[in-house]
Protein backbone atom coordinates (compact mmCIF):
# COMPACT_ATOMS: atom_id res chain seq x y z
CA UNK A 1 0.00 0.00 0.00
CA UNK A 2 1.32 3.43 -0.85
CA UNK A 3 1.93 5.96 1.84
CA UNK A 4 -0.97 8.17 0.71
CA UNK A 5 -3.42 5.27 0.72
CA UNK A 6 -2.19 4.19 4.14
CA UNK A 7 -2.76 7.68 5.56
CA UNK A 8 -6.30 7.84 4.11
CA UNK A 9 -7.00 4.33 5.40
CA UNK A 10 -5.95 5.28 8.92
CA UNK A 11 -7.94 8.54 8.83
CA UNK A 12 -11.14 6.80 7.68
CA UNK A 13 -10.68 4.00 10.21
CA UNK A 14 -10.25 6.58 12.99
CA UNK A 15 -13.36 8.51 11.87
CA UNK A 16 -15.45 5.31 11.62
CA UNK A 17 -14.40 4.20 15.11
CA UNK A 18 -15.06 7.66 16.52
CA UNK A 19 -18.56 7.80 15.02
CA UNK A 20 -19.34 4.32 16.37
CA UNK A 21 -17.98 5.08 19.86
CA UNK A 22 -19.90 8.36 20.07
CA UNK A 23 -23.21 7.07 18.66
CA UNK A 24 -23.38 3.70 20.42
CA UNK A 25 -24.40 5.08 23.84
CA UNK A 26 -27.10 7.19 22.19
CA UNK A 27 -28.55 4.19 20.31
CA UNK A 28 -28.35 1.98 23.40
CA UNK A 29 -30.13 4.65 25.47
CA UNK A 30 -32.99 4.87 22.96
CA UNK A 31 -33.30 1.07 23.02
CA UNK A 32 -33.48 1.03 26.82
CA UNK A 33 -36.00 3.87 26.86
CA UNK A 34 -38.20 2.00 24.34
CA UNK A 35 -38.11 -1.21 26.39
CA UNK A 36 -38.79 0.76 29.58
CA UNK A 37 -41.78 2.57 28.07
CA UNK A 38 -43.19 -0.72 26.82
CA UNK A 39 -42.88 -2.18 30.31
CA UNK A 40 -44.49 0.90 31.92
CA UNK A 41 -47.47 0.85 29.54
CA UNK A 42 -47.92 -2.88 30.05
CA UNK A 43 -47.97 -2.46 33.83
CA UNK A 44 -50.40 0.47 33.52
CA UNK A 45 -52.71 -1.63 31.34
CA UNK A 46 -52.70 -4.50 33.88
CA UNK A 47 -53.46 -2.01 36.68
CA UNK A 48 -56.38 -0.44 34.82
CA UNK A 49 -57.77 -3.86 33.92
CA UNK A 50 -57.72 -4.97 37.55
CA UNK A 51 -59.61 -1.84 38.62
CA UNK A 52 -62.52 -2.61 36.26
CA UNK A 53 -65.59 -4.68 37.20
CA UNK A 54 -65.02 -8.36 37.84
CA UNK A 55 -66.25 -10.48 34.99
CA UNK A 56 -66.62 -14.19 34.70
CA UNK A 57 -63.81 -15.70 32.75
CA UNK A 58 -65.17 -17.75 29.91
CA UNK A 59 -62.86 -20.33 28.44
CA UNK A 60 -63.82 -21.17 24.90
CA UNK A 61 -62.52 -24.56 23.85
CA UNK A 62 -62.47 -24.65 20.09
CA UNK A 63 -62.00 -28.01 18.50
CA UNK A 64 -60.03 -28.42 15.30
CA UNK A 65 -62.82 -30.47 13.75
CA UNK A 66 -65.30 -28.50 11.67
CA UNK A 67 -68.55 -29.70 10.11
CA UNK A 68 -68.34 -29.98 6.32
CA UNK A 69 -70.97 -27.90 4.56
CA UNK A 70 -73.64 -29.65 2.46
CA UNK A 71 -73.26 -32.93 4.37
CA UNK A 72 -76.18 -32.25 6.73
CA UNK A 73 -73.85 -32.52 9.72
CA UNK A 74 -72.75 -36.05 8.77
CA UNK A 75 -69.03 -35.40 8.17
CA UNK A 76 -66.45 -33.20 9.82
CA UNK A 77 -62.88 -32.39 8.78
CA UNK A 78 -59.64 -31.31 10.40
CA UNK A 79 -56.55 -29.91 8.67
CA UNK A 80 -53.79 -32.52 8.67
CA UNK A 81 -51.10 -30.78 6.64
CA UNK A 82 -50.69 -27.58 4.65
CA UNK A 83 -48.25 -27.92 1.76
CA UNK A 84 -46.23 -24.70 1.47
CA UNK A 85 -47.59 -22.68 -1.48
CA UNK A 86 -49.90 -25.59 -2.25
CA UNK A 87 -53.03 -27.40 -1.20
CA UNK A 88 -54.17 -28.60 2.20
CA UNK A 89 -54.99 -32.17 3.12
CA UNK A 90 -57.65 -33.06 5.66
CA UNK A 91 -58.67 -35.87 7.94
CA UNK A 92 -62.38 -36.64 7.60
CA UNK A 93 -64.59 -38.50 10.05
CA UNK A 94 -68.26 -39.00 10.70
CA UNK A 95 -69.69 -36.46 13.11
CA UNK A 96 -71.98 -39.04 14.72
CA UNK A 97 -69.00 -40.95 16.14
CA UNK A 98 -69.52 -44.09 14.06
CA UNK A 99 -66.15 -45.54 12.94
CA UNK A 100 -65.64 -45.03 9.23
CA UNK A 101 -63.29 -46.02 6.42
CA UNK A 102 -62.60 -42.30 5.98
CA UNK A 103 -60.53 -42.14 9.16
CA UNK A 104 -57.72 -44.22 7.60
CA UNK A 105 -56.99 -41.78 4.74
CA UNK A 106 -56.23 -38.13 3.99
CA UNK A 107 -58.30 -36.09 1.57
CA UNK A 108 -58.01 -32.90 -0.44
CA UNK A 109 -60.41 -30.01 -0.28
CA UNK A 110 -62.31 -30.95 -3.44
CA UNK A 111 -65.63 -32.62 -2.63
CA UNK A 112 -68.30 -33.13 -5.28
CA UNK A 113 -71.80 -34.27 -4.36
CA UNK A 114 -73.67 -36.63 -6.67
CA UNK A 115 -76.70 -38.88 -6.16
CA UNK A 116 -74.60 -41.95 -5.34
CA UNK A 117 -72.56 -40.14 -2.65
CA UNK A 118 -69.54 -37.87 -2.57
CA UNK A 119 -66.55 -37.72 -4.87
CA UNK A 120 -63.42 -37.20 -2.76
CA UNK A 121 -59.77 -36.59 -3.58
CA UNK A 122 -57.90 -39.24 -1.52
CA UNK A 123 -54.21 -38.45 -1.11
CA UNK A 124 -51.88 -41.41 -1.55
CA UNK A 125 -48.98 -39.47 0.03
CA UNK A 126 -48.65 -36.36 2.20
CA UNK A 127 -44.96 -35.71 1.46
CA UNK A 128 -44.70 -32.70 -0.85
CA UNK A 129 -42.03 -34.43 -2.97
CA UNK A 130 -44.40 -37.29 -3.80
CA UNK A 131 -47.35 -35.05 -4.73
CA UNK A 132 -49.53 -34.87 -6.73
CA UNK A 133 -50.79 -38.43 -6.47
CA UNK A 134 -54.52 -38.71 -5.84
CA UNK A 135 -57.18 -41.36 -6.09
CA UNK A 136 -60.55 -39.97 -7.03
CA UNK A 137 -62.97 -41.96 -4.87
CA UNK A 138 -66.69 -42.31 -4.43
CA UNK A 139 -67.88 -42.37 -0.81
CA UNK A 140 -71.29 -43.85 -0.09
CA UNK A 141 -72.30 -42.64 3.39
CA UNK A 142 -75.15 -45.14 3.71
CA UNK A 143 -72.90 -48.19 3.40
CA UNK A 144 -69.71 -46.41 4.56
CA UNK A 145 -67.89 -47.61 1.43
CA UNK A 146 -65.00 -45.83 -0.29
CA UNK A 147 -64.55 -46.92 -3.92
CA UNK A 148 -61.49 -45.80 -5.92
CA UNK A 149 -62.54 -44.56 -9.36
CA UNK A 150 -59.28 -43.40 -10.97
CA UNK A 151 -55.80 -42.08 -10.19
CA UNK A 152 -54.89 -38.53 -11.18
CA UNK A 153 -51.42 -37.02 -10.85
CA UNK A 154 -52.25 -33.31 -10.88
CA UNK A 155 -53.99 -30.77 -8.64
CA UNK A 156 -56.25 -29.31 -11.35
CA UNK A 157 -59.07 -31.77 -12.06
CA UNK A 158 -62.82 -31.50 -12.21
CA UNK A 159 -65.93 -33.50 -12.97
CA UNK A 160 -66.87 -32.21 -16.40
CA UNK A 161 -70.04 -34.21 -17.07
CA UNK A 162 -72.09 -37.08 -15.80
CA UNK A 163 -74.00 -39.55 -17.88
CA UNK A 164 -76.23 -42.34 -16.54
CA UNK A 165 -73.63 -44.57 -14.85
CA UNK A 166 -70.51 -42.85 -16.12
CA UNK A 167 -68.44 -39.92 -14.83
CA UNK A 168 -66.23 -37.84 -17.08
CA UNK A 169 -63.20 -36.20 -15.41
CA UNK A 170 -60.85 -33.67 -17.01
CA UNK A 171 -57.43 -32.73 -15.69
CA UNK A 172 -54.61 -30.31 -16.57
CA UNK A 173 -51.14 -30.39 -15.02
CA UNK A 174 -49.83 -27.09 -16.41
CA UNK A 175 -48.35 -28.47 -19.62
CA UNK A 176 -50.76 -31.15 -20.76
CA UNK A 177 -54.30 -32.19 -20.07
CA UNK A 178 -56.38 -35.33 -20.28
CA UNK A 179 -59.74 -36.90 -19.84
CA UNK A 180 -60.85 -39.98 -17.95
CA UNK A 181 -64.19 -41.78 -18.23
CA UNK A 182 -65.16 -43.89 -15.22
CA UNK A 183 -68.12 -46.24 -14.83
CA UNK A 184 -69.82 -46.20 -11.43
DOMI-133427 format. One record per residue: residue in three letters; x, z, y of N, C-alpha, C, O, CB in turn. Coordinates in steps of 0.05 Angstrom, whole numbers, padded with zeros to 5 digits, always signed. Atoms other than C-alpha are relative to their C-alpha. Glycine has a CB too. Layout:
# residues N
ALAXZYXZYXZYXZYXZY...
This chain:
# residues 184
UNK+00017+00000-00023+00000+00000+00000+00018+00000+00025+00038+00014+00026-00019+00024+00000UNK-00016+00001-00025+00026-00017+00069-00004+00025+00016-00023+00040+00011-00007-00025+00016UNK+00001-00024-00016+00039+00037+00119-00026+00001+00017-00038+00022+00020+00024+00002+00018UNK+00024+00001-00016-00019+00014+00163-00025+00007-00016-00043+00022-00008-00003-00028+00014UNK+00023-00005+00018-00068+00014+00105-00001+00029-00008-00022+00041-00010+00000-00018-00024UNK-00002-00028+00008-00044+00083+00084-00009+00018+00022-00022+00039+00017+00029+00007-00008UNK+00008-00016-00023-00055+00111+00154-00031-00001+00002-00044+00019+00005+00014-00009+00026UNK+00029+00003-00002-00126+00082+00157-00014+00014-00023-00035+00027-00020-00008-00029+00000UNK+00012-00013+00023-00140+00108+00087-00001+00030+00004-00021+00043-00001+00016-00007-00026UNK-00001-00028-00005-00119+00178+00106-00019+00009+00022-00031+00030+00020+00028+00009+00006UNK+00018-00007-00022-00159+00177+00171-00029-00001-00010-00044+00018-00005+00004-00020+00023UNK+00028+00001+00010-00223+00154+00136-00006+00022-00020-00028+00033-00021-00005-00028-00013UNK+00005-00022+00019-00214+00204+00080-00003+00027+00015-00020+00043+00007+00024+00002-00020UNK+00003-00025-00016-00205+00260+00132-00027+00001+00013-00041+00021+00013+00022+00002+00021UNK+00026+00001-00013-00267+00237+00170-00023+00005-00020-00042+00020-00014-00004-00027+00015UNK+00021-00003+00021-00309+00232+00106-00002+00030-00009-00024+00041-00011+00005-00018-00024UNK+00000-00028+00008-00288+00302+00084-00010+00018+00022-00025+00037+00017+00028+00009-00008UNK+00009-00016-00022-00301+00330+00153-00031-00002+00003-00044+00018+00007+00014-00009+00027UNK+00029+00004-00002-00371+00300+00156-00014+00016-00022-00034+00029-00018-00008-00030-00001UNK+00012-00013+00023-00387+00327+00086+00001+00031+00004-00019+00044+00000+00014-00007-00026UNK-00003-00029-00003-00360+00397+00102-00018+00011+00022-00029+00033+00019+00030+00007+00006UNK+00017-00009-00022-00398+00401+00167-00030-00003-00006-00046+00014+00003+00007-00015+00025UNK+00028+00005+00005-00464+00373+00141-00011+00015-00024-00035+00019-00026-00006-00029-00002UNK+00010-00012+00024-00468+00408+00074-00015+00027+00006-00036+00030-00005+00024+00006-00019UNK+00016-00025-00006-00488+00477+00102-00027-00006+00013-00046+00009+00007+00016+00019+00018UNK+00025+00007-00013-00542+00444+00144-00020-00010-00021-00043-00002-00021+00004-00022+00022UNK+00018+00010+00021-00571+00406+00084-00008+00022-00019-00031+00024-00028+00013-00023-00016UNK+00006-00022+00018-00567+00468+00040-00020+00019+00013-00038+00030-00001+00026+00015-00009UNK+00019-00017-00014-00603+00509+00093-00028-00011+00000-00047+00003-00005+00010+00005+00029UNK+00027+00013+00001-00660+00459+00097-00012+00002-00028-00036+00007-00030+00002-00029+00009UNK+00010-00002+00028-00666+00460+00021-00010+00028-00005-00032+00032-00017+00022-00007-00020UNK+00009-00027+00004-00670+00536+00021-00025+00007+00016-00042+00021+00006+00023+00019+00007UNK+00024-00005-00016-00720+00537+00077-00025-00013-00013-00046-00001-00013+00004-00011+00029UNK+00022+00013+00013-00764+00487+00040-00009+00016-00024-00033+00020-00028+00008-00029-00008UNK+00007-00016+00023-00762+00528-00024-00013+00026+00009-00033+00035-00003+00024+00005-00018UNK+00012-00026-00010-00776+00592+00015-00028-00004+00011-00045+00012+00005+00018+00011+00022UNK+00027+00006-00010-00836+00561+00051-00019-00005-00022-00042+00004-00021+00001-00023+00020UNK+00017+00005+00023-00864+00536-00014-00007+00027-00014-00031+00030-00021+00014-00018-00020UNK+00006-00026+00013-00858+00606-00044-00018+00017+00017-00036+00030+00007+00027+00015-00004UNK+00017-00015-00018-00890+00638+00018-00029-00010-00001-00047+00006-00003+00011-00001+00029UNK+00027+00011+00001-00949+00591+00017-00014+00005-00027-00038+00008-00028+00000-00030+00006UNK+00011-00006+00027-00958+00601-00058-00010+00029-00001-00031+00035-00012+00021-00006-00022UNK+00007-00029+00000-00959+00677-00049-00025+00004+00018-00043+00020+00010+00023+00017+00010UNK+00023-00002-00018-01008+00670+00009-00025-00010-00013-00047+00002-00010+00005-00015+00027UNK+00023+00011+00015-01054+00627-00033-00010+00019-00021-00034+00023-00024+00007-00027-00012UNK+00008-00020+00021-01054+00678-00090-00014+00024+00013-00033+00034+00002+00025+00009-00017UNK+00012-00023-00014-01069+00734-00040-00028-00007+00009-00047+00009+00006+00018+00008+00024UNK+00027+00008-00010-01128+00696-00009-00019-00004-00023-00043+00001-00020+00002-00025+00018UNK+00017+00004+00023-01155+00678-00077-00010+00027-00011-00033+00030-00020+00014-00016-00022UNK+00007-00026+00010-01154+00751-00099-00020+00015+00018-00034+00032+00009+00025+00017-00005UNK+00018-00013-00018-01192+00772-00037-00029-00010-00002-00048+00003+00007+00010-00003+00028UNK+00026+00013+00002-01250+00725-00052-00018+00015-00021-00008+00033-00034+00003-00029-00008UNK+00019-00013+00019-01312+00744-00094+00009-00005-00028+00020-00026-00035-00028-00011+00004UNK-00007+00002+00028-01300+00757-00167-00020-00019-00014-00044-00017-00011+00000+00027-00014UNK+00016+00019+00015-01325+00700-00210+00007+00001-00029+00029+00008-00037+00004-00029+00011UNK-00006+00001+00029-01332+00694-00284+00018-00023-00006+00015-00045+00005-00027-00003-00016UNK-00018+00021+00008-01276+00655-00314-00012-00015-00024-00018-00003-00044+00028+00011-00007UNK+00011+00017+00021-01303+00598-00355+00022-00016-00012+00036-00031+00002-00023-00018+00011UNK-00020+00016+00014-01257+00569-00407-00014-00023-00013-00030-00020-00031+00016+00017-00020UNK+00011+00024+00011-01276+00498-00423+00019-00010-00022+00042-00017-00016-00006-00022+00021UNK-00017+00010+00022-01250+00477-00491-00009-00028-00006-00030-00033-00018-00003+00018-00025UNK+00006+00028+00004-01249+00402-00493+00013-00010-00025+00038-00007-00029+00007-00018+00025UNK-00011+00011+00024-01240+00370-00560+00010-00028+00005+00001-00042+00023-00021+00000-00023UNK-00010+00027-00003-01201+00306-00568-00018-00021-00012-00016-00045-00006+00027-00002-00014UNK+00018+00019+00012-01256+00275-00609-00023-00007+00019-00034+00011+00032-00012+00012-00026UNK+00021+00010-00018-01306+00233-00570-00019-00018-00016-00010-00034-00032+00011-00015+00025UNK+00021+00016+00013-01371+00202-00594+00003-00029+00008+00006-00035+00032-00029+00011+00007UNK-00001+00029-00005-01367+00126-00600-00027-00009+00011-00048-00002-00001+00008-00016-00025UNK+00025+00011-00010-01419+00091-00558-00012-00020-00020+00002-00032-00035+00004-00013+00028UNK+00016+00019+00016-01473+00049-00593+00000+00007-00030-00008-00010-00046+00011-00028+00004UNK+00001-00007+00029-01465+00087-00659-00021+00022-00004-00023+00033-00026+00027+00011-00009UNK+00022-00021+00002-01524+00135-00645+00011+00027-00009-00002+00042-00023-00021-00009-00020UNK-00012-00026+00006-01477+00194-00650+00010+00003-00029+00016+00025-00038-00020+00022+00004UNK-00009+00000+00028-01455+00175-00721+00030+00003-00002+00040+00018-00019-00009-00024-00014UNK-00029+00001+00002-01381+00163-00708+00013+00012+00025+00002+00009+00047+00010-00028-00005UNK-00016-00009-00023-01329+00196-00664+00029-00008-00004+00038-00011-00027-00003+00031+00004UNK-00027+00010+00002-01258+00176-00648+00019+00018+00016+00011+00031+00035+00002-00029+00010UNK-00021-00015-00014-01193+00208-00626+00025-00018+00001+00031-00032-00018+00007+00027-00015UNK-00024+00017-00004-01131+00173-00598+00022+00011-00019+00028+00035-00018+00010+00000+00030UNK-00022-00007+00017-01076+00173-00650+00027-00007+00012+00046+00009+00012-00003-00013-00028UNK-00025+00009-00011-01022+00133-00616-00005-00022+00021-00022-00039+00018+00019-00011-00022UNK+00001+00020-00021-01014+00093-00552+00027-00015-00001+00048-00004+00004-00005+00013+00029UNK-00024+00017+00000-00965+00035-00558+00007-00006+00029-00010-00014+00044-00005-00026-00017UNK-00007+00005-00028-00925+00029-00494-00005-00029+00008+00004-00047-00005+00030+00008+00004UNK+00008+00027-00010-00952-00030-00454-00016-00015-00020-00015-00040-00021+00025-00016+00009UNK+00015+00013+00021-00998-00045-00512-00026+00015-00006-00035+00031+00010+00017-00002-00025UNK+00026-00012+00007-01061-00024-00548+00003+00029-00009+00024+00040-00012-00013-00017-00021UNK+00002-00027+00010-01083+00044-00572-00013-00001-00028-00032-00016-00032-00017+00018+00020UNK+00014-00002+00025-01100+00062-00643-00014+00028-00002-00005+00047+00010+00020-00003-00024UNK+00017-00023+00001-01153+00113-00661-00004+00009-00029-00002-00006-00048-00027-00006+00013UNK+00010-00011+00024-01173+00159-00717-00031+00001+00003-00040+00008+00024+00012+00028-00007UNK+00030+00000-00001-01248+00152-00733-00010+00017-00023+00000+00016-00045-00011-00029-00001UNK+00013-00016+00020-01292+00201-00770-00030+00001+00006-00039-00007+00027+00012+00029-00001UNK+00029-00003-00004-01365+00214-00780-00005+00026+00016+00008+00046+00010-00015+00000-00028UNK+00006-00023-00017-01394+00262-00729-00016+00021-00015-00016+00044-00007-00015-00008+00025UNK+00017-00019+00015-01440+00294-00781+00017+00017-00019+00005+00034-00033-00021-00014-00015UNK-00017-00017+00017-01380+00323-00819+00002-00010-00029+00016+00002-00045-00009+00027+00000UNK-00002+00011+00027-01390+00281-00882+00026-00014-00003+00034-00030+00014-00024-00019-00005UNK-00026+00014+00005-01323+00259-00911-00005-00030-00002-00025-00039-00013+00014+00010-00025UNK+00004+00028-00001-01313+00185-00901+00026-00015-00006+00048-00004-00004-00010-00008+00028UNK-00023+00017+00005-01266+00128-00920+00015-00006+00026+00038-00014+00025-00008-00026-00015UNK-00012+00005-00026-01252+00120-00846+00023+00019+00007+00041+00012+00022-00021+00001+00022UNK-00019-00020-00007-01211+00183-00843+00028-00006-00010+00048+00006-00001-00008+00027-00010UNK-00026+00006+00012-01154+00152-00884+00014-00022+00014+00037-00029+00007-00004-00008-00029UNK-00011+00023-00013-01140+00095-00836+00000+00004+00031-00012+00022+00041-00015-00026-00007UNK+00000+00001-00029-01125+00080-00763-00012-00026+00009-00008-00047-00004+00030+00003+00011UNK+00015+00023-00009-01166+00031-00722+00006-00006+00029+00014+00012+00045-00030+00005-00004UNK-00003+00009-00028-01160-00009-00658-00026+00005+00015-00045+00016+00005+00007-00029+00001UNK+00023-00005-00017-01208-00006-00600-00022-00020-00002-00044-00017+00009+00009+00002+00028UNK+00020+00021+00002-01246-00069-00619-00020+00008-00022-00012+00011-00045+00012-00028-00006UNK+00022-00005+00019-01313-00053-00652-00022-00019+00006-00032-00020+00029-00009+00031+00001UNK+00023+00019-00003-01366-00106-00663-00022+00010-00018-00018+00016-00041+00008-00029-00006UNK+00023-00009+00015-01436-00087-00685-00016-00024-00010-00024-00042+00006-00018+00018+00017UNK+00016+00020+00012-01473-00133-00733-00021+00013-00017-00020+00038-00021+00017-00021-00016UNK+00021-00012+00017-01534-00123-00778+00010+00015-00024+00000+00035-00031-00019-00022-00008UNK-00011-00012+00025-01492-00107-00839+00017+00025+00005+00022+00040-00014+00017-00020-00015UNK-00017-00023-00006-01451-00053-00803+00017-00005+00025+00008-00016+00044+00017+00008-00023UNK-00018+00002-00023-01391-00051-00757+00025-00015-00009+00036-00010-00031+00007+00027+00011UNK-00025+00013+00005-01331-00097-00754+00022+00016+00014+00020+00019+00039-00001-00031+00009UNK-00022-00017-00011-01268-00055-00744+00027-00014-00004+00030-00030-00022-00001+00028-00014UNK-00028+00010+00002-01195-00072-00732+00017+00023-00012+00025+00041+00002+00011-00008+00029UNK-00015-00021+00014-01158-00030-00785+00030-00007+00002+00038-00029-00005-00009+00002-00030UNK-00029+00004-00003-01084-00022-00769+00014+00005-00026+00009+00026-00039+00011+00018+00023UNK-00015-00004+00024-01038-00031-00828+00026+00015+00005+00039+00026-00013+00007-00027-00013UNK-00024-00015-00008-00980+00001-00789-00004+00010+00028-00018-00002+00044+00026-00018-00002UNK+00002-00011-00028-00973+00044-00727+00027-00002+00014+00029+00006+00037-00010+00029-00001UNK-00026+00004-00013-00899+00029-00714-00001-00025+00017-00010-00046+00007+00023-00002-00022UNK+00002+00023-00018-00894-00017-00654+00016-00024-00009+00010-00047-00002+00009+00008+00028UNK-00016+00022+00010-00841-00059-00689-00014-00016-00021-00009-00040-00025+00027+00010-00011UNK+00015+00013+00022-00888-00076-00746-00026-00013+00010-00040-00026-00006-00006+00020-00022UNK+00025+00011-00010-00947-00095-00701+00004-00028+00011+00027-00035+00018-00011+00019+00022UNK+00028-00004+00008-00991-00135-00697-00004-00007-00030+00006-00027-00039-00018-00016+00017UNK+00007+00004+00028-01016-00129-00769-00026+00014-00005-00026+00039-00009+00023+00009-00019UNK+00026-00012+00001-01090-00117-00774-00017-00012-00023-00014-00036-00029-00016-00003+00026UNK+00021+00010+00018-01144-00122-00827-00026+00003+00015-00033+00024+00025+00000+00016-00027UNK+00027+00000-00012-01211-00141-00799-00019+00009-00023-00021-00004-00044-00009-00028+00012UNK+00016-00013+00021-01259-00097-00839-00029+00002+00008-00036+00003+00032+00011+00027-00008UNK+00029-00005-00005-01334-00089-00846-00006+00028-00011-00001+00034-00034-00018-00021-00014UNK+00008-00027+00008-01358-00016-00847-00030+00002-00002-00044-00004+00017+00012+00021+00020UNK+00029-00004+00004-01426-00002-00877-00004+00030+00001+00003+00044-00018-00009-00012-00027UNK+00004-00029-00002-01446+00068-00853-00019+00012-00020-00017+00035-00027-00010+00007+00028UNK+00019-00010+00020-01503+00074-00903+00013+00007-00026+00008+00027-00038-00022-00020-00004UNK-00014-00005+00026-01458+00068-00964+00028+00010+00004+00043+00015-00015+00001-00025-00016UNK-00027-00009-00007-01394+00091-00928+00021-00017-00014+00039-00007-00027+00004+00030-00008UNK-00018+00018+00012-01358+00029-00952+00015-00016+00021+00003-00025+00041-00015-00020-00019UNK-00017+00015-00018-01300-00006-00917+00011-00024-00015+00026-00021-00034+00024+00018+00012UNK-00007+00024+00014-01291-00078-00938+00018-00017+00017+00011-00024+00039-00025-00016-00008UNK-00019+00016-00015-01230-00118-00916-00010-00029-00001-00016-00040-00022+00029+00001-00012UNK+00010+00027-00002-01251-00187-00891+00023-00020+00002+00024-00040-00013-00018-00003+00024UNK-00023+00017-00004-01186-00219-00868+00023+00015+00014+00019+00037+00024-00007-00026+00017UNK-00023-00012-00013-01116-00204-00842+00007-00017+00024+00009-00042+00022+00024+00003-00019UNK-00007+00015-00024-01098-00224-00771+00025+00013+00012+00027+00038+00013-00024+00000+00021UNK-00026-00010-00010-01028-00217-00740+00002-00005+00030+00023-00014+00039+00023-00013-00015UNK-00002+00002-00029-01045-00218-00666-00021+00019+00012-00041+00026-00001-00004-00029+00010UNK+00018-00018-00014-01080-00173-00615-00025-00014+00010-00046-00001+00012+00015+00014+00023UNK+00022+00014-00013-01125-00227-00586-00017-00014-00021-00010-00037-00029+00011-00020+00021UNK+00018+00012+00019-01181-00241-00635-00029+00007+00008-00033+00027+00022+00006+00009-00030UNK+00028-00006-00006-01256-00244-00630-00018-00014-00020-00011-00034-00033-00008-00009+00028UNK+00021+00011+00017-01319-00259-00670-00013-00022+00016-00028-00016+00035-00020+00021-00010UNK+00010+00022-00017-01337-00328-00644-00029-00008-00007-00045-00013+00011+00017-00024-00003UNK+00028+00005+00007-01401-00341-00684-00006+00011-00027+00012+00018-00043-00006-00031+00000UNK+00009-00012+00026-01442-00316-00742-00022-00018-00011-00042-00023+00002-00010+00029+00004UNK+00021+00015+00014-01480-00358-00791-00012+00019-00021-00003+00042-00022+00011-00026-00013UNK+00015-00017+00019-01525-00331-00847+00018+00022-00013+00015+00045-00006-00012-00017-00021UNK-00017-00019+00013-01473-00297-00891+00030-00007+00004+00047-00003-00013-00006+00001-00031UNK-00027+00008-00006-01410-00322-00857+00007+00008+00029-00009+00004+00047+00003-00031-00004UNK-00010-00007-00027-01369-00297-00798+00023-00018+00007+00039-00025-00010+00010+00030+00000UNK-00020+00019-00009-01325-00342-00757+00017+00015+00022+00008+00020+00043-00013-00026+00012UNK-00018-00014-00018-01264-00308-00724+00019-00020+00012+00028-00039-00001+00016+00022-00015UNK-00021+00016-00014-01217-00340-00673+00021+00019+00010+00015+00042+00017-00012-00017+00023UNK-00022-00016-00009-01149-00314-00655+00020-00017+00016+00022-00041+00012+00014+00014-00023UNK-00021+00013-00016-01092-00331-00606+00022+00019+00004+00018+00041+00015-00012-00011+00027UNK-00022-00019-00002-01023-00300-00608+00019-00006+00024+00041+00005+00025+00016-00001-00025UNK-00016+00006-00023-00997-00328-00542+00013-00028-00001+00017-00040+00020+00022+00020+00003UNK-00011+00026+00002-00967-00392-00569-00017-00018-00018-00018-00043-00013+00028+00001-00012UNK+00017+00016+00017-01015-00415-00623-00026+00015-00006-00026+00040-00004+00015-00008-00026UNK+00025-00013+00007-01086-00401-00644-00009-00009-00028+00003-00026-00041-00021-00007+00021UNK+00011+00007+00027-01128-00406-00707-00028+00010-00002-00039+00024+00015+00018+00013-00021UNK+00027-00007+00007-01195-00397-00738-00001+00009-00029+00014-00001-00046-00019-00023+00005UNK+00004-00010+00028-01217-00359-00800-00030+00002-00005-00044+00014+00011+00015+00028-00004UNK+00028-00003+00009-01284-00365-00836+00000+00020-00023+00016+00018-00041-00012-00027-00008UNK+00001-00021+00021-01303-00304-00878-00029+00002-00009-00048+00004+00007+00011+00027+00011UNK+00026-00004+00012-01362-00297-00925-00005+00030-00003+00013+00045-00011-00004-00014-00027UNK+00005-00028+00003-01396-00229-00924-00022+00005-00021-00030+00027-00027-00009+00013+00027
